[in-house]
Amino acid sequence: MIPAVEAHINLTALAHNFARVRKAAPNSKIMAVIKANAYGHGMIQVAKALFAADAFAVARLQEAVQLRQAGIKNEIAVLEGFQNAAELMDFARYELQAVVHQPAQIELLRRTQLENPIQVWLKIDSGMHRMGVAPEAVQACWKVLQKIESVSIVRLMTHLASADDRRSEQTQQQLETFKRVTAGIEAETSIANSAGILGWPQTHSEWVRPGIMLYGVSPFLDGWGEDEELELVMTLTSRLIAIKNFKEGDAIGYGASWRCPEDMPVGIVSCGYGDGYPRHAVPGTLVMVNGMPTPLLARVSMDSICVDLRQQPDAEIGDTVLLWGESMPVEEIAQSATTIPYEILCSVTQRVQFQYIT
């Protein structure tokens, strides 16, 4: 049986992008971010391929436990930390590092006796205003953590809110805030995300946390992966399952929102938002049919999209359709769908057949 939609994951490209991180931040340890199923690429497979990473970062405890159960031995930090004593016990059991971002977590650590002390990252809200202790509370939180028997090592981190915009002043402001509130504290730190790694070298510290760049996508608002010497890791393909010939004025798809400007052939591709192709991709969005750019028609359906075959008279049922990949950047698809590449990649669903290529 031939899969309707295939995601080809190029592990050689993944290794290339990891090396790009090393090149950009040669003096920093690398905490590879593989949350959200490695941005849709397959968390376990990506972790095994990135065995050289100094640590991994995931968002939730469940993801970290899955990695441990799959035999991953690298250090693992959980960005959302723990929420109760039972979860805290699992951090000790699975030797996980907890990101502490609110005083209630510190109090829970103080009241809980763990068989094995855990490492923690004290997260500081330097301007993102999402998670992290307030700047004025950093010194006090640090002192409390130093006295807790259930804590072994304490490190510091923050998250950059606008590093994807090279013109923004916020990144420098956050860096200055971070340095000011941590003055006098001797600890390893982590500030730079993908955009920080590539665009703001002053944010490099003992640890960097690459995410989207590992998968070959630019972290910048106005960039493309190839501009940053990155290689796209995921290629998504499908095939033509029907070719229809319609008359001028015939309406195509839901809502009759697109009409044929002339007599024309229309191809039906077996991929839709049920597979992860963005529903809001507009007519004119390009796919590649037999290596040729081919525009999308009408609305994206759950299981299919329609494409204009007027420039492809030799197209046949079964022909390969490239939805995104090396010659069709995912950034371009995201722009067409008025979203970001992160969402496109994370939206690939379980019914897509994954193939890992070395």
Beta strands, then each sheet from edge to edge (+ up, - down):
strand 1: 6-10
strand 2: 29-33
strand 3: 55-58
strand 4: 75-78
strand 5: 97-100
strand 6: 118-124
strand 7: 151-158
strand 8: 189-190
strand 9: 207-208
strand 10: 234-246
strand 11: 251-252
strand 12: 258-259
strand 13: 264-269
strand 14: 286-289
strand 15: 292-297
strand 16: 305-308
strand 17: 320-324
strand 18: 353-357
sheet 1: 18+ 1+ 10- 13+ 16- 15+ 14- 17+
sheet 2: 8+ 7+ 6+ 5+ 4+ 3+ 2+ 9+
sheet 3: 11+ 12-
end
